[in-house]
């Protein structure tokens, strides 16, 4: 893991966007895995700025989203389909045919075959070059809740009470938060060539410390990224506040060779 701690979320997100932009410019048909929620909003805003002001071209890019709530139509105010179009896709020149977001409109018997097709589509696209991730306050990535298999693939998952409470802000009431989702598995995420984990705010500090410096354990699913060959963790000072070696992480970043700065 490369731990990059910045003064605030805007600065950390800008660095993550710079990394993504470099990948896309070097590989115009890059395959990018995307996340939802409040954490990547600044990243997406910066990508939109790079598209509008610096000509970052998304026309050949293929995207795969991590997850979607089961039971929500694409136009539901809290669906991740709607989130992605409102906060990113409507503002860049992405090819609609290259956008992949799990559907929430599945019946029970359709779920296993659909999840296998999603896996097949990722492989058919050549695999994910860069996977953007957030982290839950309990360490989940995607919707892989604590206790998830570290080898899991795209599948249906039941949300914990804590995750439903955390996500209630996006619904009219907590009771409306679905109990089930479709999510990429941890094994799927680990096959991405690069993982970018973003975390901001004090509420994420304990989960981040466990993921970065704790044991690799299904109790903190993000900790598996310690085993990933290329993971970059972008934090603000609050999210990094419980890291025992945070001074060292600052030292490493501040003393990088110029050619490694991006």
Residue pairs with C-beta under 8 A, 6 or more apart in sequence:
1 212
1 225
1 226
1 228
1 231
1 232
1 233
2 231
2 232
2 233
2 252
3 212
3 233
3 235
3 240
3 243
3 246
3 249
3 252
3 253
4 12
4 15
4 232
4 233
4 234
4 235
4 249
4 253
5 12
5 235
5 236
5 237
5 240
5 243
5 246
5 249
5 250
5 253
6 12
6 15
6 234
6 235
6 236
6 237
7 236
7 237
8 236
8 237
9 42
9 200
9 201
9 236
10 42
11 236
12 198
12 200
12 234
12 235
12 236
13 40
13 42
13 43
13 45
13 46
13 198
13 234
14 42
14 46
15 234
16 43
16 132
16 196
16 198
16 232
16 234
17 43
17 46
17 47
17 50
18 262
19 130
19 196
19 232
19 262
20 32
20 43
20 47
20 130
20 132
20 196
21 47
21 50
21 54
21 56
22 262
23 30
23 32
23 129
23 130
23 194
24 30
24 32
24 56
24 57
24 58
24 61
25 56
27 129
28 57
28 59
28 60
28 61
29 60
29 61
29 62
30 60
30 61
30 62
30 129
30 130
31 61
31 62
31 63
31 64
31 122
31 125
31 126
31 127
31 128
31 129
32 61
32 62
32 63
32 64
32 128
32 129
32 130
32 131
32 132
33 63
33 64
33 65
33 66
33 128
33 130
33 131
33 132
33 184
33 189
33 192
34 40
34 63
34 64
34 65
34 66
34 84
34 88
34 132
35 65
35 66
35 132
35 133
35 134
35 142
36 65
36 66
36 67
36 80
36 83
36 84
37 134
37 167
39 134
39 135
39 198
39 199
39 200
40 132
40 134
40 198
41 87
43 132
43 198
44 87
44 88
45 87
47 56
47 88
47 92
48 88
48 91
48 92
50 56
51 57
51 58
51 91
51 92
51 93
52 91
56 92
57 93
58 92
58 93
58 94
58 95
59 93
59 94
59 95
60 95
60 98
61 94
61 95
61 98
62 98
62 99
62 100
62 125
63 94
63 98
63 99
63 100
64 100
64 118
64 121
64 122
64 125
64 128
64 184
65 80
65 84
65 100
65 101
65 102
66 133
66 142
66 143
66 183
66 184
66 189
67 80
67 102
67 142
67 143
67 181
67 182
67 183
67 184
68 79
68 80
68 81
68 101
68 102
68 103
68 104
68 181
68 182
69 78
69 79
69 80
69 104
69 177
69 178
69 180
69 181
70 104
70 106
70 156
70 178
70 180
70 181
70 182
71 104
71 105
71 178
71 180
72 78
72 79
72 104
72 178
73 79
73 104
73 105
74 81
74 82
74 101
74 103
74 104
74 105
75 81
75 82
76 82
76 104
77 170
78 170
78 171
78 176
79 104
80 101
80 102
81 101
81 104
84 99
84 101
88 94
89 96
89 99
100 118
100 121
102 114
102 118
102 154
102 182
102 183
103 114
103 182
104 178
104 182
106 114
106 182
111 155
111 156
111 182
112 155
114 182
115 153
115 154
115 155
115 156
115 182
116 154
118 154
118 182
118 184
119 153
119 154
119 188
122 128
122 188
127 191
127 192
127 193
128 191
128 192
128 193
129 192
129 193
129 194
130 192
130 193
130 194
130 195
130 196
131 189
131 192
131 194
131 195
131 196
132 196
132 198
133 141
133 142
133 189
133 195
133 196
133 197
133 198
133 222
133 225
134 141
134 197
134 198
134 199
135 141
135 197
135 199
135 204
135 207
135 208
135 211
135 222
136 162
136 163
136 166
136 207
137 162
137 166
137 203
137 204
137 206
137 207
138 145
138 146
138 160
138 162
138 163
138 207
138 220
139 146
139 207
139 210
139 211
139 219
139 220
139 221
139 222
139 223
140 146
140 148
140 163
140 221
140 222
141 186
141 189
141 197
141 221
141 222
141 225
142 183
142 184
142 185
142 186
142 189
143 157
143 159
143 163
143 181
143 183
144 152
144 157
144 183
144 185
144 186
144 189
144 221
145 157
145 158
145 159
145 160
145 163
145 221
146 160
146 218
146 219
146 220
146 221
147 218
147 219
148 157
148 185
148 186
148 218
148 221
149 185
149 186
149 187
149 218
150 186
150 187
150 190
150 216
150 218
150 221
150 224
151 185
151 186
151 187
152 185
152 186
152 187
152 188
153 184
153 185
153 187
153 188
154 182
154 183
154 184
154 185
154 188
155 182
155 183
155 185
156 180
156 181
156 182
157 180
157 181
157 182
157 183
158 179
158 180
159 167
159 177
159 178
159 179
159 180
159 181
164 174
164 177
164 179
165 174
167 177
168 174
168 177
170 177
171 177
186 221
186 224
189 195
190 224
190 225
190 227
190 228
192 228
193 230
194 230
194 231
194 232
195 225
195 228
195 230
195 231
195 232
196 231
196 232
196 234
197 211
197 222
197 225
197 231
197 232
197 233
197 234
198 233
198 234
198 235
199 207
199 208
199 233
199 234
199 235
199 236
199 239
200 235
200 236
200 238
200 239
201 236
201 238
201 239
202 238
202 239
202 241
204 238
204 239
205 238
205 239
205 240
205 241
205 242
206 242
207 220
207 222
208 222
208 233
208 235
208 239
208 240
208 242
208 243
209 242
209 243
209 244
210 220
210 222
210 223
211 220
211 222
211 223
211 225
211 226
212 223
212 226
212 233
212 243
213 243
213 244
213 245
214 220
214 223
215 223
216 223
216 224
216 226
216 227
217 223
225 231
225 233
240 246
240 249
243 249
